[in-house]
Amino acid sequence: MRLAKKNTTTILVLFLIAVVASSNMIVPRTKFKNLKVLPADISEKQLDSIMDTYNRALKVSCDFCHNKQPVTNSLLLAPADTPLDFAADNGMKEEARRMMRLTIDLNQQYFNHDSSVKKMGYLLNVVTCNTCHRGNPYPVYE
């Protein structure tokens, strides 16, 4: 009886060691694909917050910049519940990146005079999407 208990304990300890060792090898899924302007190590919470800010500033939804995933069936139109392909590039997404770079550059060049501040999250954001868009998908002057 004592030997069986010792063997069970040994097996349990070895199993726990194996679980802990394998968990260290699992890469956390915090990396996003195809980020060209935003930092690669951005958290999901930060990314969602930024995207939500864009949605509200332009009064659009995610599919304004992100295409639906390719349809694999023979239907011509994708069903309404087709998920978005956040990593795929398209013209609107490239324009959004250009606008992001523009606002970042304007804020860095004209409104952030402290050269010790380098991280994007700490910049004073005087120029935002709303500066030109004013709640419209396209700037007011167009």
C-alpha positions in Angstrom: 0.0 0.0 0.0 2.8 2.4 0.9 4.7 1.6 -2.4 1.5 2.3 -4.4 1.1 5.7 -2.7 4.7 6.5 -3.3 4.4 5.6 -7.0 1.3 7.6 -7.4 3.0 10.6 -5.7 6.0 10.3 -8.0 3.9 10.1 -11.1 1.8 13.1 -10.0 5.0 15.1 -9.4 6.5 14.1 -12.8 3.2 15.1 -14.5 3.1 18.5 -12.8 6.8 19.1 -13.8 5.9 18.2 -17.4 2.9 20.5 -17.4 4.9 23.4 -16.0 7.8 22.8 -18.5 5.4 22.6 -21.5 3.6 25.8 -20.4 6.8 27.7 -20.6 7.2 26.6 -24.3 3.7 27.9 -25.3 4.0 31.3 -27.0 1.3 33.6 -25.8 -1.1 34.8 -28.5 -0.6 38.5 -28.0 1.1 39.2 -31.3 -1.0 40.6 -34.0 -0.3 40.1 -37.7 0.5 42.9 -40.1 0.8 45.9 -37.7 2.8 48.5 -39.7 2.2 51.7 -37.6 1.2 50.5 -34.2 3.8 48.8 -32.0 4.2 45.0 -32.4 4.0 44.5 -28.7 0.7 46.4 -28.2 -1.8 44.7 -25.9 -5.1 43.5 -27.1 -6.8 46.0 -24.7 -4.8 48.9 -26.2 -5.4 47.8 -29.8 -9.2 47.5 -29.2 -9.2 50.9 -27.5 -7.5 52.5 -30.4 -9.7 50.8 -33.0 -12.8 51.8 -31.0 -11.6 55.4 -31.0 -11.3 55.4 -34.8 -14.8 53.8 -35.1 -16.3 56.5 -32.9 -14.4 59.4 -34.5 -15.5 58.4 -38.0 -18.8 56.9 -37.1 -18.0 53.7 -38.9 -17.7 50.0 -38.0 -14.7 47.6 -38.3 -15.7 46.6 -41.8 -15.0 50.1 -43.1 -11.3 49.2 -43.1 -11.2 45.5 -42.6 -12.5 43.1 -45.3 -14.5 40.0 -44.6 -12.6 36.7 -44.8 -12.7 35.1 -48.3 -15.8 33.1 -49.1 -15.1 29.5 -49.8 -18.5 28.5 -50.9 -20.1 29.1 -54.3 -22.3 32.0 -53.1 -21.4 35.4 -54.7 -21.9 37.3 -51.5 -20.5 36.6 -48.1 -23.0 35.8 -45.4 -23.6 38.7 -42.9 -21.9 36.8 -40.1 -18.6 36.2 -42.1 -15.7 37.1 -39.8 -13.4 39.9 -40.7 -9.8 39.3 -41.8 -8.0 41.9 -39.7 -4.6 41.1 -41.1 -5.4 41.5 -44.8 -4.4 44.7 -46.5 -6.7 46.8 -48.7 -6.8 50.4 -49.9 -8.8 51.8 -47.0 -6.5 50.2 -44.5 -3.5 51.7 -46.2 -5.2 55.1 -46.1 -5.9 54.6 -42.4 -2.2 53.9 -41.8 -1.3 57.0 -43.7 -3.7 59.1 -41.5 -2.2 57.5 -38.4 1.3 58.4 -39.5 0.1 61.9 -40.3 -1.4 62.5 -36.9 1.5 60.9 -35.1 4.0 63.1 -37.0 2.0 66.3 -36.5 1.7 65.7 -32.8 5.4 64.8 -32.4 6.6 67.7 -34.5 4.4 70.5 -33.2 3.0 69.5 -29.8 5.6 67.3 -28.1 8.7 69.3 -27.3 10.1 66.8 -24.7 12.5 64.7 -26.7 12.9 62.2 -23.8 9.4 61.0 -24.5 9.6 58.4 -27.2 6.6 56.0 -26.7 3.6 56.6 -28.8 1.2 56.1 -25.9 2.7 59.1 -24.0 2.4 61.6 -26.8 0.2 64.6 -26.4 -2.5 64.1 -29.0 -3.7 67.5 -30.1 -4.4 66.5 -33.7 -6.8 63.5 -33.8 -9.0 61.9 -36.4 -11.8 64.2 -35.3 -9.7 67.3 -36.2 -10.4 66.8 -39.9 -13.2 64.1 -40.0 -15.5 65.7 -37.4 -17.5 62.5 -37.1 -17.6 61.7 -40.8 -16.0 58.7 -42.6 -14.3 61.1 -44.9 -12.8 64.6 -44.1 -15.4 67.4 -44.2 -13.6 69.2 -47.1 -14.0 66.3 -49.5 
